[in-house]
Each structure stands twice: as structure tokens, then as C-alpha cells.
């Protein structure tokens, strides 16, 4: 690792988004595009049934059509092998024959992408041949179309791959195979990442539960291996997870939650993906400071800069061996050396609050000092920090700070945590750790107080030029957004 001691230099570059492979290449579907240029498809979870119950053909088609009307990009259809055919079912009930569903003209003629989940770990190749022939016959593999076939069972996907060899190569290339994972598929991160590496030689996508531990390590490895990423299944606060992951994944599976039906959550998630709300964004995962001493980040105007700091800049590490809690690059900050990175003074919009997302590994849990992860808290703004035995997120409203807290005893220095803090200007000050909401949110109302201090990573700003409350740990990603009521 090197310590950068080069003079501060800012280079304004032509805008470009994250340099990820386009998983959706070949599809004519008009997918949501984040402000930084990442395409995100929003999937309608179990889009044939509202509650996994047994449905008739007319009921299943009604649900599919509602998903299409909500502009869902992916229509999830679950299939179970049954008596020599496939039926549409979540696996506990027998639904309509799949031919009757896929022959529906509204489904066939729409632009939404079939998101077919195979629930059965079948052994007969005939089932795979039958499914592939059906989607081909009904025109789902025409130019501009895509179909995703997904399963928790690799053996089933392997049979689909064999079946695809028996149709025209141009059409077979429009099928994407996707491996689904349960939350705790493997007992060790190393074994899980070994499997992802194997999947990259066979399939096109991997899908993770949105509450998976060390989720970002799995995501970044999969992206490095050229795999698409889907997170499932997001129910409560769909807008929060859309904002957090819109620049790092290819798809989000959405269901009902937070008092909204599935279709309203789909519309909401799609709108948040495209919202122009960025105040600061950087992801170190693809930045190797052993090869370059610049930090690439985006400000609210979506311009990309290169940053060098004269002194007190963090070190960095590059992790390319699997089994680590992060994959790729991270900033490494040491509070004893007073390390930090100062960005710009970026305030929330009037009547709104802030949204913060950070991927963090903790080195120190000292309870006798405050450690700022990412702050703009100088008689205003927000703070995501460690303080007095707690991880806390707070905002300054009507003359004081209001915090939601989570005990440090629930955290460790081994794992990387996905931390989200959000306040929308009228409601709770909320925080999520690894996809789970934590703490008791204080319910307040009012615009977060603006100030003239910059956003600082690894410290707390004191005016435009000074800082305190330094942090010890690794930070891979930070996103700061102006956040309004949804």
C-alpha cells in the first residue's frame, strides 16, 4: 500500500457511468437508466399470483397484465413440472398449464421480459426441451427479445442449456440463465464465492437475497466475472433499496410492502432508479490505487473527477482473493493518523432530507470517542458515525440533531456492512444494516438545516477547512443523495 502525498489536483473529465458490462445488451426493452448510466430492470415478484395461492388461468393472466400495466420490466412466472407438462405454481399448489399462460396475446405482444423460475429439480431432459420449444414457438425469442430462466437448482439450468443447443443459435443466445441463491446457501464466504466463479463459466446471472451478509462482496465478485446481478425480494421501502443499489446491480425484484401494493412499489422503484438526486457517489471496488493514486467520484452534476490530497489522505487496499468481506478496492482510514477525504458542500433540496449508503468494515469500536464515517454535521446536515457504543444516523432539524441508533455489540470487525440512513423531510429518521431496519426511528418533520461545510468521508467537518472525529476502518462505497418523501 502507498500513501499518496501528491498535491491536490482536480481533473474535470467527460461524464461516463460505471464501466460495467451491459447485461441487457440485445434487448429492445426501454429499461430505467440511473443518472450514472446503469441499466436496472425491475421485476414483478410472483407476477401470476398476489399471495402464492392457487390461481385459475384467468386470475393468473389478470396478475400478469397488471404487472405489465405497472411497466414491470420482468414478469416472474414460476413453473413446476407436473404430469409430463409444466404448470404455473409457486410449488405448493397446481395452477394453470404453462402453454395457456405463454400463449396469451397480451403477454406475447408486450415488451416485458419473461422471468421464468423453475421450481422443480427435474431429471428428465424432455421437460427442458418442452419449455425451450414453447418460448421459441410463441415468439419470445425474436430479435430484440430476451428471456431469463432462473432456478435454485443448477441441474435444472444445465438441462435448459442442453435444450438450447437444439434451436437456432441466434434465438438460443436470447436466453439468459440465472442461478438463484438462498440467504445462507454456503456456510463460508469462500465456498460461496468459489461457486460464483464456477457459475460464471456456465450462466449469465446470479441472484441474491437482499439481506445476505457480506452482500457487496458477492456482488462485486460476480460483476468482475461478467455476471448480471439481481436482488430479491424487496418489499418494505422499495424506494430505499432502489436508491442504494441502482448503480451496482442489473435487476431488483419487487413485491408489495410499506402499505403499497406490488404494482405501486414497482412504479416507485423505477422512478427512484432514474431520480437525479446524487450529491456524492463513489465506489472503490474497481479502483486499484496500487496502479493509480486518483480517486474517481461523481458529484451532483454527474461529472467525474480525479482527486489527490496533499496530506492526511487514507491508504487503500486491493482484495482480489475470494473469501474476503470485500472484493476489489477500499479506502483504509486510520483515526490515529487523522485521515479523511473532503468533498464539496452539497446540501439537500428545500423541504427534503438526506439518503446515505455506505459499505463499511470497522477496525475500531472505541466507545469514548466519536468516529465519523460520512458526515456533514456542522450545526446542520447529517451524520453517519460511531458514538458512545452505537452506530447512529442523524439529521439536524429545527435546531437539534435527531438520531436513530444501533448497538456496536451487534457488529464485528470481520464483516463488511451495508448501511443505509434516510430521512425524507417528513417522517422517521431511519437506518438499515444489511437490509434489516434497525433502531427506533424518531418521527420528525422539517427540512434538514443547511450549512456551509463539505461532505467529509472519515471525519466530521468543522467549517469549510477543518475536521475532527476521525474514523478507523475500510470504506468501499459511499452514496449521498437529497431525499424527499416518496
N, C-alpha and C positions, 0 to 999 in steps of 0.2 A: 504494500500500500504506500502511496505517496501523499505528502502534504503539499497542497497547492499554495504557493507563495507568490503567484503571479499577480500583477496589478489588475484591479477590477476593470474589466472591459465588457461592454455590451455590444453585441453584433445583431443588428436587425436583419432577419432573414425573410425570404419569401415564405408565406404560410404553407405549411403542409401538415396533414394529420398524422396520427400514429402509423408507422410503417408496418402494418400487419397484412398478412395475406388476405385477399378478398375471398372469404368462404363462399359468398353468394355469387361469384362470377358465373355467368351463363344464365342467370335468372332475369327475366324481364320485369319481375315484381318491383314496384317502387317502394323500397324499404326506407325506414326512418334513418336519417343521417345525423349524427351528432355534430356539434359545432366544430369538432376537431377532425371530422371526416370518417368516423367509424360507422359502418352499417350495422343496424341492430334490428333483427326480426322479433316481433312479439307474438308468442304462441298462445292460443286459446286452450287452456287445460281441459282435458276430457270433454272436447267440444261436441260431443254427441249426447251428453247426459249432464243434468245440473248437479247431480249428487251421487254419482256412481250407481244409481239404481237401475233396475231392469227397464228398458225402454222399448217401445214399438218402433217400427220403421218411421212412421210419421213424426213421432217425438224426436227421434234421433236426427232426422233431417231438419226439423224445426230448430234444434240447437245448433246444427252446423250453419244454417242460414243466418241465425243470429250472430254467430261468430264472424261470418263473412260481412254482415252489415256493420259490425263494430270495427271493421277494417283489420281484423286479425291477420297477420302475415302467415302464420302457421296454424293449421286446423288439426288438432290432435285427435286421431282415431285409434282406439285400442282394439286389437284383434286377438281372438282366442281360436285355436284350432279345434274344430268340433265336427265329428261325423263326416270326415272327408272334405270339409269346407272350412271357411273362416266365418266367424260371427263377430259382430261389433259388441264388445263387452269389456268391462274392467276386470273380469276374471272370476267374479262371484255369481254372475247371472248370465243367462243366454239371451243375447239381443238379436237384432235382425241380421240376415245374411249380408255379407260384405258386398256382394255383387249388386244388391239393391241400393246400397248406400253409394258406391262408387259410380253407378250408372246414372245417378241423379244429375239432371242437366244443369241445375244451378251450381252445384259443386264442380262439375266438369268444366263449365264455361267461365268460372271465376278465376281470378289470378292468385288466390291464396294457395299456399304450398301445402300439400298433404304431409302430415307429420304422423307417420304410421308407427305405432308402438306394438311390437309383437310380445304378447304376454306369455305365450306358451313356448317352452323349450322343446320344440317338436323334434322328432327323429327322422321323419320321412321327407325326403327331398321333394316329393310331389307337392307338399304344401308350399314350399318356397317357389317352385315353378309356377304353381297356380296363382300366387299373389303377384309375381312379376308379370305374368302374362295378362292379368286383369288390368293392372295400372297402365300397361302398354296399350292394350286393346281399347280402353276407354279414353285414350288420348292425353294422359297425364305426363307423357314423356316427349311431347312435341317440342320444337325449337322454342327456347325461352322459358320452358317449364323446368321445375325441379321437384323431386320427391325425396323426402327423408324417411328412411326406415330405421327404427331405433329399437333397442332391446337391452334388458339387463343380462341377456343370455348370449354370449359370444358365439356359441354353437349355432344358434338360430341365424345370426348375422352371416356366419360363414356359409350357410346353405343358401342364403339370399345371394351372396357373392357368386356362388356356383351357378345359380339360376340366371344371373345377369349375363353370364358368358354365352347364353343361348339366344340372346336377342341382339339386334343391331348395335354396334359399338357406340354409335353416336347417341342412341337412346339410353343405353346402359350407363353412359357417362353422366346422365342427368339424375341418377340415383345417388344419394349420399347415405352412407351407412354410419350409424351413430351408436356408440357404446354408453349406456346409462350406468351410473354408479349410485348405490345407496350411500347414506351418510358415513357409515363406518364399514365400508367394503373390505378394507385391509386394516390389520392391527398396527402396522407401521407405515409411516410416510414413504420410506424407502421402497417397500413392496408395492405400494400403490403407484409410485412414480415409475417403477420398473414396468408395471403393467401398461401404463400410459405410453411408455416408449414402445412397447410391443404393439399397442393399438395403432400407433402412427404408421406402422408398416402394413396395416390391413384396412383401416377405416378412415373416415373423413372428419368425424366429430366425436367429442366426449361431452358428457353431461353430468353436472354435479349438483347435489343438494345445496341450496343457497346458504345453509347453516353448517356447512362442512368445516371442520377445524383445519387451519392452515390452507384455506381455500385458494388463496392467491398463489401459493407455491405450485399448486396443481394447475392453475390457470396458466401461469407464465411458462411452465414446462411444456404444457400442451401446445401453446401458441408457438413456442420455439421449435416444436416438432411439426408444425404446419397443420395442426388440428383446429377445427372450429370448436367453439365453446357455447354450451347452453347452461343456464342456471334454472333449476326447478325447485319447487313450485312456489311462487311468490303470491302471497295472499294479502296480509295486512300491510298497509303502507307501500303499495306498489310503486308510488312515486319516489319514495326514498331509495329503493333498490335500483330503480331505473336510473336515478341520478348518480348513484355510486358506481355502477358497473357499465354505464353507457359507452365508455371509451376502452373497455377491456374485454368485452365478450361479444359474441355474434348473435346470441338469442337469449330471450328471457321468457319463461313460461309463467303465465299469469292466470290467477283464479279470482274468485270473489273474496272480499275482505274489507275491513275498516268501514263496514256499513254500506259498501257499494257492491253491486252485482258484478259478475265476471266481465260483462261487456263494457261497463263504465270503467273498470280498472284497466282493461285493455286500451281504451281510448286515452286514459290518463297516462299510462306508461309510455305510449307512443308520443304523446305531446311533450313529456319530460325529456325523452331522448333528444329531441330537437331543440329544446329550450336554449336560448342564448343567455346563459346565467353565469358563465365562468368568470371568476375573478383571478384564480390561480390554479394551474394544473401542472403537475409533473409526475412522471413515472420513471424511476431509475432502472427498472428491470432490464431494459435494453441498452442502458448506458454503462459502458465499461470504462471507468476512469483510469484504469491501468493503460488504456490506449489513448485517451484524450482527457484533458483536465477541464473540460467545459461541462456545465450543467445546462441541459436543454429544458425549457419550460414554456408554458403558454400563459399569457395574461388575458384579461377580459376581452381584448381586441383580437384574440386568437393569433397574435403574432408570436413567432418563435424567436427566442433569444439564446445567446450563449453567455454564461455568467462565470466570471472569475472574481475571487475576493482576495484582497491584499493580505489579510491575516484572519485568524480565528475561523477559518473555513473547516468544515468537517472532513474527516478522512472518508474512505469508501472501501467497500469490499465487493468482490465479484464471485458469486457462487454458481458454479456450473456443474457440480456433482449432485446427483439426486440424493434425496433423503434429508435435505435441509429444509428449514421452515420457510425460506425464501429461495427463489430461483432467479439468477441474474444479479443485477447491481443493487446496492443500497448505500445511502449515506450512513456514516458511522460518526455519531456525536458523543463527545466526552465533556460532561459538565465541569470537570476539574480544569479543562483547558479553555473553558468559556467559548465553545464552538457554536456557530449558528449560521444561518443564511437569511439575510434581509432582502425581502422582495419590495413591492410597491405599496403605496397607500391606496387600497381598494375598498371602498365602502359598499354596504348593501344598498339596494334601492329603497326609496322612501316607502314607508309602511310595511317593509319586509324585514326578514331576519337573515340568518346565515345557515348554510349547509356545509358541513365539514366531513371529509372522508380521508382516513389515513391508514396505511398499512405499517404497523409498528412492532418491533421486537424490543423488549425492555431489558436494560442492563442493570438498572438500579431502582430499588423500591424504598429509598430513604424516606421516612415519614417526617423528618424535621426540616424539610425544605421543599419549596415548590419547584417542579420541573415542567417547563412549558414544551409541549410537543409542537403545536402550531397555534400562535396567538396573535391577536390584535387588540389586546386588552389593556388600554391605557385611558382610564375614565371613559370607556366606551368599547365598542366592538365585541369580540368573543374570545374565549379561551378554551383550549383542549389541553389538559395538563394533569399532572400528578400533584396531589396536595393532601397532606395530613392523613395518609393511609387510604386515599381514594384516588381513582381515576375520575375526573369530572369534566363536564362540558357546561359552559355558562355563557350568558349574554348580558350586556349592560342595557337595562331598560328602566326608564323613569328614575334615574339617579342611583341605581344599585345593580349588583350582579345577582343573577338567579342561576343556580346550578342544579344539575342532576348528577348523582354520584354513583360509583360502583366500587366495591371494596377491592383493594390491591391484593387481598388474600385469595381472590378468585382468579388472579393472573399469575403467570410464571415468566421466567427469563429464557425459556426454551422455544416457545411457540411465537409465531407472528400473528398478530391480531388485526382483524378488520374492524376499525372503529368508525362509527358514524355519529355525528352530533347534528341536530337540526332544531331550529326554531323559525316559525314561518311568519312571525309578527302578530299572531293572534291565536294562542293555544299553548300547548305544552312545550317545555324545553326537554327534548328527548335525546336518548343515546342508545345505540345498539353496539353490541360486541359480538362479532362472528355471527351476525344475522339475528341475534336474540336481543329484544329490547330489555334494558337493564335500568334499575333505579326507579324512583318515584318522581315523575316529571312535575315541576312546579308549573301551574297554569297561570299565565300572564298574558297581557295584551299591550302592544305598543311597538313602535319602530325601535330597533337597536340603535343606541346612541352612536352617531358617527364620531370619528376622531381624526387626527392628522398623523397618526402613526402607521407605519407599514405593517404588512403581514410578515411575521418572522417565524421561521422554522427552527426549532431547537432552543428558543429563548422567548422572553416576554419583552415587548418594546417599551422603551421609556422615551417618549418623544420620537422625532424622526431619526435620531442618530445613536441612541444608547439602548442597552438591553440588560436584562437580568434573568434570573430563574432558569439557568441553563439545564439542558436535558442530557441524560446518558442513555443511549440506545441506538437502534438501527431504524431508519425510516426509508421505505421503498417508494411509497406513493403518497401524495397529498393533493386533495382537491378542495378548493374553497369556492362556494357559489353563493350568489344572492338568492335568497329562498323565500318565496311567497306562499300564500295559502293555496292549496290545491283542492 
